[in-house]
Amino acid sequence: MTRLRPRPSRAAVAGLVAAAALALTGCSATNPITTLGEYDASDGAGVSVGGVRALNLLVVSAGEGEPGALSGALTNRSADDEEVTLTVAGGEPVEIAVAGGSSVLLGVTDGPARYATTDVPVAAVDTAPGGLTSVTITTSGGGTVELRIPVLDGTLPEYAPLLEAVTEGAAATPSPAATRDASAPEGEETQED
């Protein structure tokens, strides 16, 4: 003789499903959802200064004392145009106009056509790759913020083209001491009056 098993009632199954849903919902009640807040899911650092958000800021350089370039983006979330001044670790300030509701990519060798791009060169990086340097960000409507940002080299493939552009640019710009008259014999330099 076979024995019939009792079947759970629909009310009992519905109660178990509701209890499971309630238990799983409690996870998001006690743990904040990271993707709801602004954060930098990248190698660089970011900050908001008024209506402008600086994203993924970092410096790419071959070494301490070597030339470098600032990489990242500036996004203007307001409707008004903003003048943003960036100064990397005691270097010369660079002014960038960011139109309302638009973005400007920094240090991009081949950016999409829909974005404005600009270069922010650093004459001599004050920190070796792997360390931190600082950038001061000033906007016309939000004040000034100093941010610590990483210094990277070309080890990561996404930064190799920028490092190559930096090193080629440094090699293409001779220093005044290295410039000599091409018509002078080897070893003799001409002096200018």
URZICOR-V482815 format. One record per helix or strand. SS is the DSSP state (h for helix, s for strand). FROM is the first residue (numbers start at 1). TO is the last residue. Records with the same first field share a line. If there is no record, write none. Layout:
BEGIN
SS->FROM-TO + FROM-TO
END
This chain:
BEGIN
h->10-30 + 34-36 + 157-172 + 176-178
s->45-49 + 52-61 + 68-76 + 82-88 + 94-98 + 103-106 + 116-118 + 121-122 + 132-139 + 143-152
END
